[in-house]
């Protein structure tokens, strides 16, 4: 019986180690996600409220011909009375709403996470 009790104690220690390992990995993952979220917010909200095409090229990590292509999409947010100006917050909403198009045609989702 004593041998069986030792095996059970060993099993509990392994399970405890697995839980500790999982907890540590989750802490690291949550910390990285939080830091990336803070970085993304800082970058997003340091941009002006009214974007130019140069800002779009920077946001999407694309060249001007692709910016022109995206800006011509009817659903892409733009100011009607001011040429080549785009409302920042609406642009980011559009990215969220059109993530499959953005993923296929830009490098927005491929930007390095540090």
PENORCOR-V519632 format. One record per residue. N is the residue number from 1. RES is the residue in three letters. SS is DSSP state (alpha for helix, beta for strand, coil for the rest). PHI is phi in whole degrees, -180 to 180 (NA if undefined). OMEGA is omega in whole degrees, 0 to 359 (none if undefined). Layout:
n: [N	N]
res: [RES	RES]
ss: [SS	SS]
phi: [PHI	PHI]
omega: [OMEGA	OMEGA]
This chain:
n: [1	2	3	4	5	6	7	8	9	10	11	12	13	14	15	16	17	18	19	20	21	22	23	24	25	26	27	28	29	30	31	32	33	34	35	36	37	38	39	40	41	42	43	44	45	46	47	48	49	50	51	52	53	54	55	56	57	58	59	60	61	62	63	64	65	66	67	68	69	70	71	72	73	74	75	76	77	78	79	80	81	82	83	84	85	86	87	88	89	90	91	92	93	94	95	96	97	98	99	100	101	102	103	104	105	106	107	108	109	110	111	112	113	114]
res: [UNK	UNK	UNK	UNK	UNK	UNK	UNK	UNK	UNK	UNK	UNK	UNK	UNK	UNK	UNK	UNK	UNK	UNK	UNK	UNK	UNK	UNK	UNK	UNK	UNK	UNK	UNK	UNK	UNK	UNK	UNK	UNK	UNK	UNK	UNK	UNK	UNK	UNK	UNK	UNK	UNK	UNK	UNK	UNK	UNK	UNK	UNK	UNK	UNK	UNK	UNK	UNK	UNK	UNK	UNK	UNK	UNK	UNK	UNK	UNK	UNK	UNK	UNK	UNK	UNK	UNK	UNK	UNK	UNK	UNK	UNK	UNK	UNK	UNK	UNK	UNK	UNK	UNK	UNK	UNK	UNK	UNK	UNK	UNK	UNK	UNK	UNK	UNK	UNK	UNK	UNK	UNK	UNK	UNK	UNK	UNK	UNK	UNK	UNK	UNK	UNK	UNK	UNK	UNK	UNK	UNK	UNK	UNK	UNK	UNK	UNK	UNK	UNK	UNK]
ss: [coil	alpha	alpha	alpha	alpha	alpha	alpha	alpha	alpha	alpha	alpha	alpha	alpha	alpha	alpha	alpha	alpha	alpha	alpha	alpha	alpha	alpha	alpha	alpha	alpha	alpha	alpha	alpha	alpha	alpha	alpha	alpha	alpha	alpha	alpha	alpha	alpha	alpha	alpha	alpha	alpha	alpha	alpha	alpha	alpha	alpha	coil	coil	coil	beta	beta	coil	alpha	alpha	alpha	alpha	alpha	alpha	alpha	alpha	coil	coil	coil	alpha	alpha	alpha	alpha	alpha	alpha	alpha	alpha	coil	coil	coil	coil	coil	coil	coil	coil	coil	coil	coil	coil	coil	coil	beta	beta	alpha	alpha	alpha	alpha	alpha	alpha	alpha	alpha	alpha	alpha	coil	alpha	alpha	alpha	alpha	alpha	alpha	alpha	coil	coil	alpha	alpha	alpha	coil	coil	coil	coil]
phi: [NA	-61	-63	-64	-64	-62	-64	-64	-63	-62	-64	-64	-64	-64	-62	-62	-64	-62	-64	-62	-61	-62	-60	-65	-64	-65	-59	-63	-63	-65	-63	-63	-64	-62	-62	-66	-62	-63	-62	-60	-65	-62	-66	-63	-88	-88	-72	-67	-65	-113	-93	-104	-62	-62	-65	-62	-61	-68	-61	-84	59	-135	-90	-57	-59	-74	-60	-59	-62	-66	-64	-83	-65	-55	-83	-70	-70	-151	-80	-72	-98	-122	-71	58	-130	-135	-73	-50	-65	-68	-62	-68	-64	-62	-59	-61	-74	-123	-61	-67	-64	-62	-62	-76	-118	-140	-106	-56	-85	-98	-66	-63	-101	-103]
omega: [181	179	180	179	178	179	180	177	178	179	179	180	178	178	178	178	178	180	179	179	179	180	180	179	178	177	180	181	180	179	179	179	179	181	178	178	177	180	179	180	179	180	183	187	171	175	178	180	179	184	171	179	178	177	179	178	179	181	184	184	182	178	185	179	178	174	179	180	180	182	179	178	184	182	181	184	178	174	183	187	179	185	174	174	190	180	186	186	178	177	180	174	179	177	179	183	185	187	179	177	181	181	182	189	180	176	185	182	181	181	185	174	182	none]
